[in-house]
Amino acid sequence: MQPRIENPAMTVPGALAAFRKLAEGPERCGVPQVTRYLVVLRASQINGCSVCVDMHSRELKAVGEPDERIATVAAWRESSYFTDAERAALALTEAATRLADSSDPVPDHIWDEAARHYAEQELAGLVVSIAAINAFNRVNAATRQIAGEWVAQFVDTNGAVPRAA
């Protein structure tokens, strides 16, 4: 398996830095790190982005998340491993990732449940996280970027993706 082209985020001048800058913003919005990692993993699963599924699974593992939680993110509704707040964030992620699947892309009941668990700034952080990961996913999926051991170099020992210089 080969990518169609080299990753555009790494070849278009300034693109990777811009993607990373966008992804960093939600870190300061109060949403727990693990919740942010669950959100980006779930969107990446939906979008079929193997690079991001690999990377964000590794992030969760690096911050101590048990295998059971990582393995069941795709089936979070049928799992007892997630808190109500995490479930609300995952439901919001699915709705905001699958915008074309419904005439009401993010129904009030999904938004209201998320708002029950997250303050306005946290909700804003979740929405930006979802938008950012969907952008990354689309670049990687469109160009068939390949997951693999090289992803490990992008996840530090604390489970974070190192920032652009």
Buried (B, 14 or more C-beta within 10 A) or exposed (E): EEEEEEBBBEEEEEBBEBBBEBBBEBEEBEBEBBBBBBBBBBBBBBBEBBBBBBBBBBBBBBEEBEEEBBEBBBEBEEBEBBEEBBBBBBBBBBBBBBEEEEEEEBEEEBBEBBBEBBEEEBBBBBBBBBBBBBBBBEBBBEBEBBBEEEBEEBBEEEBBBEEEE
